[in-house]
Amino acid sequence: MIEQNCFNYFTEILCMNNRAVNLQLIQTTSILLANIKSPEKKYYILSHPFLNKLISFKFNFYDEELVDTFVSFLKAIAL
């Protein structure tokens, strides 16, 4: 993922503002954060601008499923 610079593609996908795709993007990023063991790779992911864009994106927080997934994502970052 790092070599292919997938986070730039993720940023483009996020800007499409499709509910189902954005939900999947949040879930995928959470799983990625939870499963990476290498400190260098975690540092890369946590310092990438994509993560800031994902956190600050204007999601529709009236959607309960999206809120649940987003809160789980924030927990994954905290851990």
N, C-alpha and C positions, 0 to 999 in steps of 0.2 A: 504493500500500500504506500509506503513511504517513497519508494523508488518511482512509482507511477504517479505520485503527487495526487492521490485520489481526493484529498481534502479540497482541492480547488474545484474538482467536479462536484463534490458534495455541496460546496457553496453555490455553484450554479443551479443545482437541483433545488436547494433551499429557496432560492429567489423565485422559482416557479410558483411557489405558494400553493401547492396541491396538498390538501389535508392528509390524504392517505400516504402520500410519498413522504411528507414531512414527519408524520408519525413513525414511519419505518426508519427514517433517517435518525431520529432521536433514539429509537430502540437500538439500532445498529451501533451508534456511537457509545451508548451505555454498555452494550455487550463488549465492545472493543476495549473500553476503559477497564472493565472488570477482568478481562482475560489476559491483558498484556502484563508480563512479569518483568521484562527488562526495564530498568530505571531510565536508560537513555531513550528508549522508545516512548515510555510514558511521558518523559519530559518533552519530547518532540510533539506529542499529541496535545498535551496540556498547554504548550506555548504557541500552538498554531492559531492563526487568526480565525480559522473556521469555528473553533470552539466559542470564541467571543461573539461571532455572528449568530451562532445557534442559540446562545444564551440570551442575547439581546433582541432576537427576532420577534416581531409583533405577531404572535400566535393568537388564535381565537380561543381565549381561555374560558369561553362559555361551553366549550366541548369538554365534558368530564373525562372522557378517555384520554384526550390530549393532555389534560392537566395531570392525571395520574402518571402518565408516561413521562411527562416533563419533570415531575417531582422525583420520580425514580432516577431519571438522568442526573438531576442535581445531587441526589444522594450518592450516585456512582462517582461523581466528581469529588465529592467531599471525602469519600473513602480512599 
